[in-house]
Amino acid sequence: MKLTALLAFLFFCNRVIAQPETEAIKKSINTFFAGMKSNDSALISSTLDSACFLYSIMQTKTGTTVLEEEKMAAFLKQVTDLKGKNIDERPLSFDIKIDGAMAIAWTPYKLFFNDQFYHCGVDVFTLINRNGNWKIMGITDTRRKEGCN
């Protein structure tokens, strides 16, 4: 009986401690998306680790799976160049896993461009906790136009 109570207490404590970290991770990701929507590369950059990478996994029209890398500088320039255009990436949910200073967030999304549906998929954010701040160190996404509920 005492062991069960101890285990339940430890499980509860782990949940309570992890919740602020989970919220901080969500805040970093939502700030990234807010930067996209407002075409604000400085806001996006504030969420990124200096070594951040971007990859997209997509299917060609012939069904071949391709992996494309985009340099962060090019992504930030593209966001800035679209000033006045509405890039609205909407996360549908967050599944966050944390181990010490590393976290991942599995985030299904829908992307709208100028209020029109563009594509959907999943973003996988890899984050690092640097001095108490969760920074995005990598984003890998999938993109598709069909099967978007």
Helices and strands as residue ranges (DSSP letters): H 2-37, H 41-45, E 48-59, E 65-70, H 72-81, E 87-91, E 95-99, E 102-113, E 116-130, E 133-142
